[in-house]
Amino acid sequence: MSAQDYLDNLQETLSIMDDALHWLERSYAKCQAIGIKEAYTEDEFDIFETLTSRFARASDILIHKLFRSLDAVELETGGTMLDVVHRAEKRGLFESADDVRLIKDLRNQIVHEYVTKSLMEIFADTLTYTSNLLQIIQKTKAYCQQYLTGAFDTQAAQAESNSTNPPGTVKK
């Protein structure tokens, strides 16, 4: 893949993230208005179920797609998911890898929990951790912007040209 292909992939992934972010923020606002309760009406339960689904989707896009797309742009491909998270931490996208681990653990609980009582605990955790997820997404989007300017496109193309052609030649 060329440097431009990696940038195009990053741009596409950011667009997917923006869509997921919009829906996550919408559900988050509705659930904040409802708050944490001992029992929910059926409509409130549906609203919280929607939040948990959108939380899981947004965290997957962030961790599995956006972090990896960013790695590819920075030529840091390969490694385990833990490697991907540690590289994102080094970029300053979040305070600690534990922040992402907690989000990932909650995502796994959301996907695999079917008992109503446990779901209510997940609702409370999701309401708590959504603000963390939103902050990480915003920081990551801001960090990615440096690669989506014309200045970087020129540098990336130049670097690609230099890496594939002998010195003093121009890529056609």
Secondary structure, DSSP 8 states (H G I E B T S, - for coil): --HHHHHHHHHHHHHHHHHHHHHHHHHHHHHHHH---SS--HHHHHHHHHHHHHHHHHHHIIIIIIHHHHHHHTT---S-HHHHHHHHHHTTSSS-HHHHHHHHHHHHHHHH---HHHHHHHHHHHHHHHHHHHHHHHHHHHHHGGGSSHHHHHHHHHHHHHHHS-TT----
